[in-house]
Amino acid sequence: MHKTNPSGYCEKPFQCSECDKCYASKANLETHHMTHTGENPFQCSECEKWFSTRTWLKNHIRIHTGEKPFQCSECDKSFTCKSHLKRHGTTHTGEKPFQCSECEKWFSTRTWLKNHIRIHTGEKPFQCSECDKSFTCKSHLKHHERTHTGEKPFQCSECDKSFTCKSHLKHHERTHTGEKPFQCSECDKSFTSKSSLKQHGRTHTRENPFQCSECEKWFSTRTGLKNHIRIHTGEKLFQCSECDKSFTFKSHLKQHGTTHTGEKPFQCSECEKWFSTKAELKLHERTHTGEKPFQCSECDKSFTCTSNLKRHGRTHTGEKPFQCSECEKRFSTKAELKLHEITHTGEKPFQCLDCEKWFSTKGKVKRHERTHTGEKPFQCSDCEKWFSTKAELKLHERIHTGEKLFQCSECDKSFSRKGNLKQHGRTHTREKPFQCSECEKWFSTKTELKLHERTHTGEKLFQCSECDKSFICKSHLKQHGRTHTGEKPFQCSECEKWFSTRSGLNNHKMIHTGEKPFQCSDCEKWFSTKGKVKRHERTHTGEKPFQCSDCEKWFSTKAELKLHERTHTGEKPFQCSECEKWFRTKGEVKLHQRTHTREKPFQCSECDKSFTCTSNLKQHGRTHTGEKPFQCSECDKWFGTKVNLECHKTIHTGEKPYVFLM
């Protein structure tokens, strides 16, 4: 129906036969009709593009000439066409005269309202001729078409980078100018784009307006939802041109590309380190500022990035959304799943540039590289010690706080880290899942296996800077270093004695508690340390894994071998402080010193006699029990001591080891 004024005159007498729209002039109707026919009779002489109206061609030509005849009276900005100036004017007036009847939102232009209404109707009238995608407005289609053509018509005058749309160029130019015109009303943060501000605002409101139709999860951004949906579809649109890897979105491909180029274009202004992505730099800068903007709603913990907060949140919910397709185990983080999958594939894609070793994760190669550089970027705020990894620092900080988050469900023991709890759990289950490929021995931890393998390879990576000794693991080097410094950092809370190693302290504590948590599987005897039960078990198996390189004798313990080696070298490293005599072992010098002090700390429970060492007490105890544990293999007689047995054996051999001079 035609619109008429009060006098009865029709304002728009020219009606389209296709869609019933009316126009005031025949020329306007003819122009409109071309949207149905697809006719574009006007061509640009510069780039040969075609347009449906002379006006649109005229506006387009100004892109080539740079002409902007329409200037804003409020600011210095100029525009190529009048409609753009009019739209810009609303940014000064704040005028939004067009309202959506569905959600009552207001818009500054009729076009924006029209595009918005399509969100409610689901209408997408602009379809790509190359693929099946459709869009709500023409500009979105135009922008999308450039993904097919590769066209990037908007170039930065500073660095010559090109972009598919003007808004991307404008956003990019702010990286040169530092301009951040969009400020958050809740906090002091500013942003380069309106969309970034809007996205940031949701960290205050906790709004998640975008829902996944598959699993009903909510997301704060449309991009976040779009990326999430690809988890369900398995779609990976972005493929690396160097290798066969594909990625769910472009930023991950770009980040991956740096593993091939080694490029690190982003530098920290504080410590001058370089990073491959802007996100990595931003995250790193928070180690200097101490900023942790993401707080857990369940507890008081704060985090430097949303991914860490999200991962932490799963400790409250117990959620494990990532499943292994091989063995169906579930994991709370994608990184844990990826790391686990490598146990199936054996893949190690990351190489150290110094020693050419390969690693399964980027983090592992990064941590390994610090063994070459000696870098320790993480400092404890309590005692100012430096650490090479964040994990080491975190673990160290628990020494100050005494925090032990991980408790054993079998006993009352608690641990400062999950790995120690898992390792401890195997003392209950006796599980040993890691096998040596050389000798087929099984180990309860991967670390134990790795250390054991070095006994086959002879590899000793860690060298003492004071002497020429090398060690198979860092802890042994650290422990050895204390023989030079005399440091004893571990103190017993019962008797205030100090120890150079934590294991020495733990072993000592059992003297007070009487605890013996390790049992022999053969004779059911209990021992205070794992090392003691292991050494004891060799009395059943007869195993002697340690060989002397001089005389090829074998020994059941490393300590026995070391002691034996001193018979070849004549080394006596332990000196008595009273009489300056030297001894082969610490035990010997300790026992000797009791001849000066007259100390006899080992008392018989049956009588009042005391002894300088446990072996003498044990031997004496047999006078009460009548026990004779040593048997002669020739005549089956039994003896109370090994010395008496050896003395008896000379009757059979005829040997006379003792010559008496008369």
C-alpha positions as CSV (number, residue, x, y, z in Angstrom):
1,M,0.0,0.0,0.0
2,H,1.4,3.5,-1.0
3,K,2.0,6.1,1.7
4,T,0.0,9.3,1.2
5,N,0.2,12.7,2.8
6,P,-2.9,14.6,4.3
7,S,-3.7,16.1,0.9
8,G,-4.0,12.7,-0.7
9,Y,-0.7,12.9,-2.6
10,C,1.3,9.6,-2.7
11,E,4.8,10.3,-1.2
12,K,6.4,7.1,-2.7
13,P,4.4,6.3,-5.9
14,F,7.0,3.9,-7.4
15,Q,6.6,0.3,-6.1
16,C,8.9,-2.7,-6.7
17,S,7.1,-5.6,-8.3
18,E,9.5,-8.1,-6.6
19,C,9.3,-7.1,-3.0
20,D,6.6,-4.4,-2.7
21,K,9.0,-1.7,-1.5
22,C,8.1,1.9,-2.5
23,Y,10.3,4.7,-3.7
24,A,9.9,8.5,-4.3
25,S,11.5,8.5,-7.7
26,K,11.7,6.2,-10.7
27,A,15.6,6.4,-10.6
28,N,15.6,5.1,-7.0
29,L,13.3,2.2,-8.0
30,E,15.6,1.3,-10.9
31,T,18.6,1.4,-8.6
32,H,16.8,-0.8,-6.1
33,H,15.7,-3.2,-8.8
34,M,19.4,-4.0,-9.5
35,T,19.5,-5.8,-6.0
36,H,17.2,-8.4,-7.5
37,T,18.8,-8.6,-11.0
38,G,22.4,-8.5,-9.7
39,E,23.2,-5.9,-12.4
40,N,26.3,-3.7,-11.8
41,P,26.6,-1.3,-14.8
42,F,29.2,1.1,-13.4
43,Q,32.9,0.1,-13.4
44,C,35.9,1.6,-11.6
45,S,38.8,2.4,-14.1
46,E,41.4,1.8,-11.4
47,C,40.6,-1.6,-10.0
48,E,37.8,-2.7,-12.5
49,K,35.2,-3.4,-9.8
50,W,31.6,-3.0,-10.7
51,F,28.9,-1.1,-8.9
52,S,25.1,-0.9,-9.1
53,T,24.9,2.9,-8.8
54,R,26.9,5.9,-10.0
55,T,26.9,7.2,-6.4
56,W,28.5,4.0,-5.0
57,L,31.1,4.1,-7.8
58,K,31.8,7.8,-6.9
59,N,32.2,6.9,-3.2
60,H,34.5,4.0,-4.1
61,I,36.8,6.1,-6.4
62,R,37.5,8.3,-3.4
63,I,39.3,5.2,-1.8
64,H,41.9,5.5,-4.7
65,T,42.1,9.4,-4.7
66,G,42.0,9.7,-0.9
67,E,39.4,12.4,-1.2
68,K,37.2,12.9,1.9
69,P,35.0,15.9,1.2
70,F,32.7,15.4,4.2
71,Q,34.2,16.8,7.4
72,C,32.9,16.5,11.0
73,S,32.3,19.9,12.6
74,E,33.1,18.5,16.1
75,C,36.5,16.9,15.3
76,D,39.0,16.7,12.5
77,K,37.8,13.5,10.9
78,S,36.7,13.5,7.3
79,F,34.7,10.9,5.3
80,T,34.2,9.8,1.7
81,C,30.4,9.9,1.8
82,K,27.7,11.8,3.6
83,S,26.1,8.7,5.2
84,H,29.4,7.9,6.9
85,L,29.7,11.4,8.3
86,K,26.1,11.2,9.6
87,R,26.8,7.9,11.3
88,H,30.0,9.3,12.8
89,G,28.0,12.3,14.2
90,T,26.1,10.0,16.6
91,T,29.4,9.3,18.4
92,H,29.4,12.9,19.5
93,T,25.7,13.3,20.2
94,G,25.2,9.8,21.7
95,E,22.0,9.8,19.7
96,K,20.4,6.3,19.2
97,P,17.0,6.9,17.6
98,F,16.3,3.4,16.4
99,Q,14.9,0.8,18.8
100,C,14.6,-2.9,18.5
101,S,11.0,-4.0,19.3
102,E,12.3,-7.4,20.5
103,C,14.9,-6.6,23.1
104,E,14.5,-2.8,23.3
105,K,18.1,-2.0,22.5
106,W,18.8,1.3,20.8
107,F,21.0,1.9,17.7
108,S,22.4,5.0,16.0
109,T,21.6,4.0,12.4
110,R,18.7,2.2,10.7
111,T,21.2,-0.2,9.1
112,W,22.6,-1.3,12.4
113,L,19.1,-1.9,13.7
114,K,18.2,-3.9,10.6
115,N,21.3,-6.0,11.0
116,H,20.6,-6.5,14.7
117,I,17.0,-7.6,14.1
118,R,18.4,-10.5,12.0
119,I,19.9,-12.0,15.3
120,H,16.3,-12.5,16.5
121,T,14.9,-13.7,13.1
122,G,17.9,-15.8,12.2
123,E,17.8,-14.3,8.7
124,K,21.1,-14.4,6.8
125,P,20.3,-13.0,3.3
126,F,23.9,-12.6,2.1
127,Q,25.3,-15.9,0.9
128,C,28.9,-16.6,-0.2
129,S,29.2,-17.8,-3.8
130,E,32.3,-19.9,-3.0
131,C,30.9,-21.8,0.0
132,D,27.6,-22.3,1.8
133,K,28.1,-19.7,4.5
134,S,25.5,-16.9,4.9
135,F,25.7,-13.6,6.7
136,T,23.4,-11.1,8.3
137,C,24.9,-8.1,6.5
138,K,26.7,-7.3,3.3
139,S,29.9,-6.1,5.0
140,H,30.3,-9.4,6.8
141,L,29.9,-11.2,3.5
142,K,32.5,-8.9,1.9
143,H,34.9,-9.5,4.7
144,H,34.4,-13.2,4.5
145,E,34.9,-13.3,0.7
146,R,38.4,-12.0,1.2
147,T,39.3,-15.3,3.0
148,H,38.8,-17.0,-0.4
149,T,40.5,-14.3,-2.6
150,G,43.3,-13.5,-0.1
151,E,42.6,-9.8,-0.7
152,K,43.9,-7.4,1.9
153,P,43.1,-3.9,0.7
154,F,43.8,-2.0,3.9
155,Q,47.6,-1.3,4.4
156,C,49.3,0.1,7.5
157,S,51.4,3.2,6.6
158,E,53.9,2.4,9.5
159,C,54.9,-1.3,8.9
160,D,53.2,-2.2,5.5
161,K,51.1,-4.9,7.0
162,S,47.8,-5.4,5.2
163,F,44.4,-6.3,6.5
164,T,41.1,-7.7,5.1
165,C,38.9,-5.0,6.7
166,K,39.3,-1.4,7.9
167,S,38.5,-2.1,11.5
168,H,41.3,-4.5,11.7
169,L,43.7,-1.9,10.3
170,K,42.4,0.7,12.7
171,H,42.9,-1.7,15.6
172,H,46.4,-2.6,14.4
173,E,47.4,1.1,14.0
174,R,46.8,1.6,17.8
175,T,49.8,-0.8,18.4
176,H,52.0,1.9,16.9
177,T,50.3,4.9,18.5
178,G,49.6,3.2,21.9
179,E,46.1,4.6,21.8
180,K,43.5,2.9,24.0
181,P,40.4,5.0,23.7
182,F,38.0,2.5,25.4
183,Q,38.1,2.6,29.2
184,C,36.5,0.3,31.7
185,S,34.1,2.1,34.0
186,E,34.7,-0.5,36.8
187,C,38.6,-0.4,36.8
188,D,41.3,1.7,35.2
189,K,42.0,-0.6,32.3
190,S,41.8,0.8,28.8
191,F,41.5,-1.1,25.5
192,T,42.3,-0.6,21.8
193,S,38.9,-1.8,20.6
194,K,35.3,-1.6,21.8
195,S,34.9,-5.4,21.5
196,S,37.9,-5.9,23.8
197,L,36.4,-3.6,26.4
198,K,33.0,-5.4,26.1
199,Q,34.8,-8.8,26.5
200,H,36.7,-7.4,29.5
201,G,33.5,-6.1,31.1
202,R,32.3,-9.6,31.5
203,T,35.1,-10.4,34.0
204,H,33.3,-7.9,36.3
205,T,29.7,-9.0,35.6
206,R,30.7,-12.7,35.1
207,E,28.2,-12.7,32.2
208,N,28.4,-15.7,29.8
209,P,25.8,-15.0,27.1
210,F,26.9,-17.6,24.5
211,Q,25.8,-21.3,25.1
212,C,27.0,-24.5,23.4
213,S,24.1,-26.5,22.0
214,E,26.0,-29.7,22.4
215,C,27.0,-29.7,26.1
216,E,25.2,-26.5,27.3
217,K,28.3,-24.8,28.5
218,W,28.3,-21.0,28.6
219,F,31.0,-18.7,27.2
220,S,31.8,-15.0,27.7
221,T,32.6,-14.4,24.0
222,R,31.3,-15.7,20.7
223,T,34.9,-16.6,19.7
224,G,35.2,-18.7,22.8
225,L,32.0,-20.5,21.9
226,K,33.1,-20.9,18.3
227,N,36.5,-22.4,19.4
228,H,34.8,-24.7,21.9
229,I,32.4,-26.1,19.3
230,R,35.4,-27.4,17.3
231,I,36.1,-29.7,20.2
232,H,32.8,-31.4,19.4
233,T,33.2,-31.3,15.6
234,G,36.9,-32.1,15.6
235,E,37.3,-29.3,13.0
236,K,40.8,-28.0,12.5
237,L,40.7,-25.4,9.7
238,F,44.2,-24.0,10.0
239,Q,47.0,-26.2,8.7
240,C,50.8,-25.7,9.0
241,S,52.6,-25.3,5.7
242,E,55.8,-26.8,7.2
243,C,54.4,-29.9,8.8
244,D,51.1,-31.9,8.8
245,K,49.7,-30.4,12.0
246,S,46.3,-28.6,12.0
247,F,44.8,-26.3,14.5
248,T,41.4,-25.2,15.6
249,F,42.1,-21.5,15.2
250,K,44.5,-19.2,13.5
251,S,46.3,-17.9,16.6
252,H,47.4,-21.4,17.6
253,L,48.7,-22.0,14.0
254,K,50.6,-18.7,14.2
255,Q,52.0,-19.6,17.6
256,H,53.0,-23.1,16.3
257,G,54.8,-21.5,13.3
258,T,57.4,-20.0,15.7
259,T,58.6,-23.5,16.5
260,H,59.8,-23.7,12.9
261,T,61.1,-20.1,12.5
262,G,62.3,-19.6,16.1
263,E,60.9,-16.1,15.9
264,K,60.3,-14.2,19.1
265,P,59.2,-10.7,18.2
266,F,57.9,-9.6,21.6
267,Q,60.3,-8.3,24.3
268,C,59.8,-7.7,28.0
269,S,60.8,-4.1,28.9
270,E,61.9,-5.2,32.5
271,C,64.2,-8.1,31.8
272,E,64.6,-8.0,28.0
273,K,63.5,-11.5,27.4
274,W,61.9,-12.3,24.1
275,F,58.6,-14.2,23.5
276,S,57.0,-15.8,20.5
277,T,53.5,-14.4,21.2
278,K,52.0,-11.3,22.7
279,A,50.0,-13.4,25.1
280,E,53.2,-15.1,26.5
281,L,54.8,-11.7,27.0
282,K,51.7,-10.3,28.8
283,L,51.6,-13.4,31.1
284,H,55.3,-13.1,31.7
285,E,55.1,-9.4,32.7
286,R,52.8,-10.4,35.6
287,T,55.8,-12.2,37.2
288,H,57.3,-8.7,37.5
289,T,54.1,-6.8,38.6
290,G,52.8,-9.6,40.8
291,E,49.3,-9.0,39.2
292,K,46.9,-11.8,39.6
293,P,43.6,-10.5,38.2
294,F,41.6,-13.8,38.1
295,Q,40.2,-14.9,41.5
296,C,38.6,-18.2,42.4
297,S,35.0,-17.8,43.6
298,E,35.3,-20.8,45.9
299,C,38.5,-19.9,47.7
300,D,40.9,-16.9,48.0
301,K,43.4,-18.0,45.4
302,S,44.1,-15.7,42.5
303,F,45.8,-16.4,39.2
304,T,47.7,-14.6,36.4
305,C,45.5,-16.0,33.6
306,T,42.0,-17.4,33.0
307,S,43.3,-20.8,31.9
308,N,45.0,-21.3,35.3
309,L,41.9,-20.2,37.1
310,K,39.8,-22.6,35.0
311,R,42.2,-25.4,35.7
312,H,42.2,-24.6,39.4
313,G,38.4,-24.6,39.4
314,R,38.4,-28.3,38.6
315,T,40.1,-29.1,41.9
316,H,36.8,-28.0,43.5
317,T,34.5,-29.6,41.0
318,G,36.6,-32.8,40.3
319,E,35.8,-32.3,36.6
320,K,38.0,-34.2,34.1
321,P,36.7,-33.2,30.6
322,F,39.6,-34.5,28.5
323,Q,39.6,-38.3,27.7
324,C,42.4,-40.4,26.1
325,S,41.1,-42.1,23.0
326,E,43.5,-45.0,23.5
327,C,42.9,-46.1,27.1
328,E,39.9,-43.9,28.1
329,K,41.7,-42.3,31.0
330,R,40.3,-38.8,31.8
331,F,42.3,-35.7,32.7
332,S,41.4,-32.3,34.1
333,T,43.6,-30.4,31.6
334,K,44.3,-30.6,27.9
335,A,48.0,-30.4,28.7
336,E,47.8,-33.5,31.0
337,L,46.0,-35.4,28.3
338,K,48.5,-34.4,25.6
339,L,51.4,-35.4,27.9
340,H,49.7,-38.7,28.6
341,E,49.1,-39.4,24.9
342,I,52.9,-39.2,24.3
343,T,53.2,-42.4,26.5
344,H,51.3,-44.2,23.7
345,T,53.0,-42.5,20.7
346,G,56.5,-42.0,22.2
347,E,56.6,-38.7,20.4
348,K,59.3,-36.1,21.4
349,P,58.9,-33.1,19.0
350,F,61.0,-30.5,21.0
351,Q,64.8,-30.5,20.6
352,C,67.4,-28.8,22.8
353,L,69.6,-26.5,20.6
354,D,72.6,-27.1,22.8
355,C,72.9,-30.8,23.2
356,E,70.3,-32.0,20.6
357,K,68.2,-34.0,23.2
358,W,64.5,-34.4,22.4
359,F,61.6,-33.7,24.7
360,S,57.9,-34.5,24.8
361,T,56.8,-30.9,25.7
362,K,57.9,-27.4,25.1
363,G,58.0,-26.8,28.9
364,K,60.4,-29.7,29.4
365,V,62.9,-28.5,26.8
366,K,62.7,-25.0,28.2
367,R,63.4,-26.3,31.8
368,H,66.2,-28.5,30.4
369,E,67.9,-25.5,28.6
370,R,68.3,-23.9,32.0
371,T,70.8,-26.7,32.9
372,H,73.0,-25.2,30.2
373,T,72.5,-21.5,30.9
374,G,72.2,-21.8,34.7
375,E,69.3,-19.4,34.6
376,K,67.1,-19.3,37.7
377,P,64.3,-16.8,37.0
378,F,62.0,-17.6,40.0
379,Q,62.8,-16.1,43.4
380,C,61.4,-17.0,46.9
381,S,60.0,-13.9,48.6
382,D,60.8,-15.3,52.0
383,C,64.4,-16.3,51.8
384,E,65.3,-14.8,48.4
385,K,66.6,-18.2,47.0
386,W,66.3,-18.5,43.2
387,F,64.9,-21.5,41.3
388,S,65.0,-22.6,37.7
389,T,61.3,-23.6,37.5
390,K,58.1,-22.2,38.9
391,A,57.3,-25.7,40.2
392,E,60.5,-25.8,42.2
393,L,59.7,-22.4,43.7
394,K,56.2,-23.4,44.6
395,L,57.4,-26.6,46.2
396,H,60.1,-24.7,48.1
397,E,57.6,-22.2,49.4
398,R,55.7,-25.0,51.2
399,I,58.8,-25.4,53.4
400,H,58.0,-21.9,54.8
401,T,54.2,-22.4,54.9
402,G,54.3,-26.0,56.0
403,E,51.5,-26.7,53.6
404,K,50.8,-30.3,52.7
405,L,47.8,-30.4,50.4
406,F,47.9,-34.1,49.4
407,Q,46.8,-36.7,52.0
408,C,47.1,-40.5,51.7
409,S,43.8,-42.3,51.9
410,E,45.5,-45.4,53.4
411,C,47.4,-43.7,56.2
412,D,47.6,-40.3,57.9
413,K,50.6,-39.0,55.9
414,S,50.3,-35.8,53.9
415,F,52.6,-34.5,51.2
416,S,53.5,-31.1,49.7
417,R,53.0,-32.3,46.1
418,K,50.8,-34.8,44.2
419,G,53.8,-36.7,42.7
420,N,55.1,-37.6,46.2
421,L,51.6,-38.8,47.3
422,K,51.4,-40.9,44.1
423,Q,54.8,-42.3,44.8
424,H,54.0,-43.0,48.5
425,G,50.8,-44.8,47.4
426,R,52.9,-47.5,45.8
427,T,54.3,-48.4,49.2
428,H,50.8,-49.6,50.0
429,T,50.0,-51.2,46.6
430,R,53.7,-52.4,45.9
431,E,53.1,-51.3,42.3
432,K,56.2,-50.9,40.1
433,P,55.0,-49.8,36.7
434,F,58.4,-48.7,35.1
435,Q,60.7,-51.3,33.7
436,C,64.4,-51.1,32.6
437,S,64.8,-52.2,29.0
438,E,68.4,-53.4,29.8
439,C,68.0,-55.6,32.9
440,E,64.2,-55.8,33.1
441,K,64.1,-54.5,36.7
442,W,60.9,-52.7,37.7
443,F,60.7,-49.4,39.5
444,S,57.9,-47.5,41.3
445,T,58.7,-44.1,39.8
446,K,59.9,-42.8,36.4
447,T,62.7,-40.9,38.2
448,E,64.0,-44.1,39.9
449,L,64.0,-45.8,36.5
450,K,65.8,-42.8,34.8
451,L,68.5,-42.8,37.6
452,H,68.9,-46.6,37.3
453,E,69.4,-46.4,33.5
454,R,72.4,-44.2,34.1
455,T,74.1,-47.1,35.9
456,H,74.0,-48.8,32.5
457,T,75.1,-45.8,30.4
458,G,77.5,-44.4,33.0
459,E,76.1,-41.0,32.3
460,K,76.8,-38.4,35.0
461,L,75.4,-35.0,33.9
462,F,76.0,-33.0,37.1
463,Q,79.5,-32.0,37.9
464,C,80.8,-30.4,41.1
465,S,82.4,-27.0,40.6
466,E,84.7,-27.5,43.6
467,C,86.1,-30.9,42.6
468,D,86.1,-33.3,39.6
469,K,83.3,-35.5,40.9
470,S,80.2,-36.0,38.7
471,F,76.8,-37.3,39.7
472,I,73.8,-39.0,38.0
473,C,71.3,-36.6,39.4
474,K,71.1,-33.0,40.7
475,S,70.1,-34.0,44.2
476,H,73.3,-36.1,44.6
477,L,75.4,-33.1,43.4
478,K,73.5,-30.8,45.9
479,Q,74.0,-33.3,48.7
480,H,77.7,-33.7,47.8
481,G,78.1,-29.9,47.7
482,R,77.4,-29.8,51.4
483,T,80.6,-31.8,52.1
484,H,82.5,-28.7,50.9
485,T,80.3,-26.1,52.6
486,G,79.5,-28.1,55.8
487,E,75.9,-27.0,55.5
488,K,73.3,-28.9,57.5
489,P,69.9,-27.3,56.7
490,F,67.7,-30.0,58.2
491,Q,67.0,-30.0,61.9
492,C,65.3,-32.7,64.1
493,S,62.5,-31.1,66.2
494,E,63.0,-33.7,69.0
495,C,66.7,-33.5,69.8
496,E,67.7,-30.5,67.6
497,K,70.4,-32.4,65.7
498,W,71.2,-31.0,62.2
499,F,71.5,-33.1,59.0
500,S,72.9,-32.4,55.6
501,T,70.1,-34.3,53.8
502,R,66.3,-34.6,54.3
503,S,66.6,-38.4,54.0
504,G,69.2,-38.4,56.8
505,L,66.8,-36.4,59.0
506,N,63.8,-38.7,58.1
507,N,65.9,-41.8,58.9
508,H,67.0,-40.2,62.2
509,K,63.4,-39.3,63.2
510,M,62.6,-43.0,63.2
511,I,64.9,-43.5,66.2
512,H,62.5,-41.3,68.2
513,T,59.3,-42.8,66.7
514,G,60.4,-46.4,66.3
515,E,58.6,-46.4,63.0
516,K,59.5,-49.1,60.5
517,P,57.1,-48.7,57.5
518,F,59.0,-50.9,55.0
519,Q,58.5,-54.7,55.1
520,C,60.5,-57.5,53.5
521,S,58.3,-59.6,51.2
522,D,60.3,-62.7,52.0
523,C,60.7,-62.9,55.7
524,E,58.2,-60.1,56.8
525,K,60.9,-58.2,58.7
526,W,60.2,-54.4,59.0
527,F,62.7,-51.6,58.2
528,S,62.9,-47.9,58.8
529,T,63.9,-47.0,55.3
530,K,63.4,-48.2,51.7
531,G,67.1,-48.5,51.2
532,K,67.5,-50.8,54.2
533,V,64.7,-53.2,53.1
534,K,66.2,-53.2,49.6
535,R,69.7,-54.0,51.0
536,H,68.2,-56.7,53.3
537,E,66.3,-58.3,50.4
538,R,69.6,-59.1,48.7
539,T,70.4,-61.5,51.6
540,H,67.6,-63.6,50.2
541,T,68.4,-63.2,46.5
542,G,72.2,-63.2,46.9
543,E,72.3,-60.3,44.4
544,K,75.5,-58.3,44.3
545,P,75.0,-55.6,41.7
546,F,78.1,-53.4,42.6
547,Q,81.5,-54.5,41.1
548,C,85.0,-53.4,42.0
549,S,86.8,-52.1,38.9
550,D,90.2,-53.2,40.4
551,C,89.7,-56.8,41.5
552,E,86.2,-57.5,40.0
553,K,84.7,-58.5,43.3
554,W,81.0,-58.0,43.6
555,F,79.1,-56.4,46.6
556,S,75.5,-56.2,47.6
557,T,75.6,-52.5,48.5
558,K,77.3,-49.4,47.1
559,A,78.6,-48.6,50.6
560,E,80.3,-52.0,50.8
561,L,81.9,-51.4,47.4
562,K,83.1,-47.9,48.4
563,L,84.5,-49.3,51.6
564,H,86.2,-52.1,49.8
565,E,87.7,-49.7,47.2
566,R,89.6,-48.0,50.0
567,T,91.6,-51.2,50.5
568,H,93.0,-50.5,47.0
569,T,93.5,-46.8,47.4
570,G,94.5,-46.7,51.0
571,E,92.1,-43.8,51.5
572,K,91.1,-42.9,55.0
573,P,89.1,-39.7,54.8
574,F,87.7,-39.6,58.3
575,Q,89.9,-38.2,61.2
576,C,89.5,-38.4,64.9
577,S,89.5,-34.9,66.5
578,E,91.1,-36.2,69.7
579,C,94.1,-38.3,68.5
580,E,94.2,-37.4,64.8
581,K,94.0,-41.0,63.7
582,W,92.4,-41.6,60.2
583,F,89.7,-44.1,59.4
584,R,88.1,-45.6,56.3
585,T,84.5,-44.9,57.3
586,K,82.5,-42.4,59.3
587,G,81.2,-45.3,61.4
588,E,84.7,-46.4,62.3
589,V,85.8,-42.9,63.5
590,K,82.5,-42.6,65.5
591,L,83.1,-46.0,67.1
592,H,86.8,-45.1,67.8
593,Q,85.9,-41.8,69.5
594,R,83.9,-43.8,72.1
595,T,87.3,-45.1,73.3
596,H,88.0,-41.4,74.3
597,T,84.6,-40.6,75.6
598,R,84.0,-44.0,77.2
599,E,80.4,-43.7,75.8
600,K,78.5,-47.0,75.6
601,P,75.0,-46.0,74.3
602,F,73.7,-49.5,73.7
603,Q,72.4,-51.2,76.8
604,C,71.3,-54.8,77.3
605,S,67.6,-55.1,78.3
606,E,68.4,-58.3,80.3
607,C,71.3,-57.1,82.3
608,D,73.0,-53.8,83.1
609,K,75.9,-54.2,80.6
610,S,76.4,-51.5,77.9
611,F,78.3,-51.6,74.6
612,T,79.9,-49.2,72.2
613,C,78.1,-50.5,69.1
614,T,74.9,-52.4,68.2
615,S,76.8,-55.5,66.8
616,N,78.5,-56.0,70.2
617,L,75.1,-55.7,71.9
618,K,73.6,-58.1,69.5
619,Q,76.4,-60.6,70.0
620,H,76.1,-60.3,73.8
621,G,72.3,-60.8,73.6
622,R,72.9,-64.4,72.3
623,T,74.4,-65.3,75.7
624,H,70.9,-64.7,77.2
625,T,68.9,-66.4,74.3
626,G,71.4,-69.1,73.5
627,E,70.9,-68.3,69.8
628,K,73.6,-69.7,67.5
629,P,72.8,-68.4,64.0
630,F,76.1,-69.4,62.2
631,Q,76.4,-73.0,61.0
632,C,79.5,-74.8,59.8
633,S,78.9,-76.3,56.3
634,E,81.3,-79.2,57.0
635,C,80.1,-80.6,60.3
636,D,76.8,-78.8,60.9
637,K,77.9,-77.3,64.2
638,W,76.3,-73.9,65.2
639,F,78.1,-70.8,66.6
640,G,77.0,-67.7,68.4
641,T,79.3,-65.4,66.4
642,K,80.7,-65.3,62.9
643,V,84.2,-64.9,64.4
644,N,83.8,-68.2,66.3
645,L,82.6,-69.9,63.2
646,E,85.6,-68.7,61.1
647,C,87.9,-69.8,63.9
648,H,86.2,-73.3,64.0
649,K,86.6,-73.7,60.2
650,T,90.4,-73.8,60.5
651,I,90.0,-77.3,62.1
652,H,88.7,-78.6,58.8
653,T,91.0,-76.6,56.5
654,G,94.2,-77.0,58.6
655,E,94.8,-73.3,58.3
656,K,96.8,-71.6,61.1
657,P,96.3,-67.9,60.7
658,Y,97.7,-67.0,64.1
659,V,101.4,-67.7,64.8
660,F,102.5,-67.3,68.4
661,L,106.1,-66.5,69.0
662,M,107.5,-68.3,72.1
